[in-house]
C-alpha cells in the first residue's frame, strides 16, 4: 500500500502539481533515442521525485509507473509526433509501445542509481516474451 501512495505522489509531482514550472519547450521535446529519453526525464522530473524513486525497487518503480509516467511517455513520445523514438526502438528490435516505455523507465531508474542500463539484455527479454507468445498460438 505504501508503494502505491508513493507512486500516486510521483504522478502528481510529475504532472506539475508540486509547483515546479516546466517550459513548454521542455515538455514538448521529443527524444529521438533512448539516451535522449533518459536525459529528458532527468530534466523534467523534479529532484524530490527522483529522490523518492531511489527508495523503490526497480520493479516497484517500473511496474507502478506503467499507467502514470509510462502512459505519458507512450502518449507524448511514442504514439504521436514524428515518432523518431519509435523508429529507434524498432531498429533495435522492440515494437510494442509498452515494451518501449518499459525500457525507458528501467534505464531511467538505473541511471538514477548509477547502474549499467543493460539494454541488450532488456531487448532479449522482450523478444523472448513475444517469441514464446507467438509459439503458443
C-alpha positions in Angstrom: 0.0 0.0 0.0 2.9 2.4 0.9 4.3 1.9 -2.6 1.0 2.9 -4.3 0.9 6.0 -2.2 4.4 6.9 -3.2 3.6 6.2 -6.9 0.5 8.4 -6.7 2.7 11.2 -5.3 5.2 10.7 -8.1 2.5 11.0 -10.7 1.2 14.2 -9.1 4.7 15.6 -8.8 5.3 14.8 -12.4 2.2 16.5 -13.6 3.5 19.7 -12.1 1.1 19.9 -9.1 4.1 20.4 -6.9 4.6 24.0 -8.1 7.6 23.3 -10.4 7.2 25.0 -13.8 8.4 23.4 -17.0 8.8 25.4 -20.1 6.5 24.3 -23.0 9.7 23.5 -24.9 10.9 21.0 -22.3 7.5 19.2 -22.2 7.1 19.2 -26.0 10.6 18.0 -26.7 10.5 14.5 -28.4 13.6 12.5 -27.8 15.0 10.5 -30.8 16.7 7.7 -28.9 17.0 6.1 -25.5 19.8 8.3 -24.3 17.8 11.4 -25.0 14.7 10.0 -23.4 16.5 9.2 -20.1 18.2 12.7 -20.2 14.8 14.4 -20.8 13.2 12.5 -17.8 16.1 13.7 -15.7 15.4 17.3 -16.8 11.6 17.3 -16.3 11.2 15.2 -13.2 11.8 17.2 -10.0 14.7 16.3 -7.7 12.2 15.5 -5.0 10.6 12.9 -7.2 13.9 11.4 -8.2 14.8 11.0 -4.6 11.5 9.2 -3.8 12.2 6.9 -6.8 15.5 5.9 -5.2 13.6 4.4 -2.2 11.8 2.0 -4.5 13.0 -1.2 -6.1 13.3 -1.3 -9.8 10.3 -3.5 -10.2 8.2 -1.2 -7.9 9.1 1.8 -10.0 8.7 0.3 -13.4 5.5 -1.6 -12.7 4.0 1.2 -10.7 4.8 3.8 -13.3 3.2 1.9 -16.2 -0.1 3.8 -16.1 1.3 7.1 -15.0 4.6 8.2 -16.3 4.8 5.3 -18.7 1.5 6.3 -20.3 2.7 9.9 -20.6 5.9 8.6 -22.3 3.8 6.4 -24.7 1.3 9.3 -25.5 3.8 12.0 -25.8 7.0 10.4 -27.2 5.9 7.1 -28.8 2.5 7.4 -30.4 2.3 10.9 -31.6 4.6 13.3 -33.4 7.4 12.4 -35.7 7.8 9.0 -33.9 11.6 9.1 -34.1 11.8 7.4 -30.8 9.6 4.6 -32.0 11.8 4.2 -35.1 14.9 4.0 -32.8 13.3 1.2 -30.8 12.2 -0.7 -33.9 15.8 -0.5 -35.2 16.9 -2.5 -32.1 14.0 -5.0 -32.4 11.4 -3.5 -30.0 8.0 -3.0 -31.5 5.4 -2.8 -28.7 4.8 0.6 -27.1 4.6 -0.9 -23.6 8.0 -2.5 -24.1 9.5 0.8 -25.3 8.3 2.7 -22.3 9.3 -0.1 -20.0 12.9 0.1 -21.3 12.9 3.8 -20.9 11.6 3.6 -17.3 14.1 0.8 -16.5 17.1 2.8 -17.9 16.0 5.9 -16.2 15.8 4.1 -12.8 19.2 2.5 -13.4 20.6 5.9 -14.4 19.5 7.4 -11.1 21.3 4.6 -9.3 24.4 4.8 -11.5 23.9 1.3 -12.8 24.5 -0.2 -16.2 21.4 0.1 -18.3 21.7 -3.4 -19.7 19.8 -2.5 -22.9 20.8 -5.6 -24.8 19.5 -7.9 -22.0 16.2 -6.0 -21.8 15.7 -6.3 -25.6 16.4 -10.0 -25.4 13.9 -10.4 -22.6 11.1 -8.7 -24.5 11.9 -10.5 -27.7 11.9 -13.8 -25.9 8.5 -13.0 -24.4 6.9 -12.2 -27.8 8.5 -15.3 -29.4 7.0 -17.5 -26.7 3.7 -15.8 -27.1 3.7 -16.5 -30.8 4.6 -20.1 -30.3 1.7 -20.6 -28.0 -0.8 -19.6 -30.7 
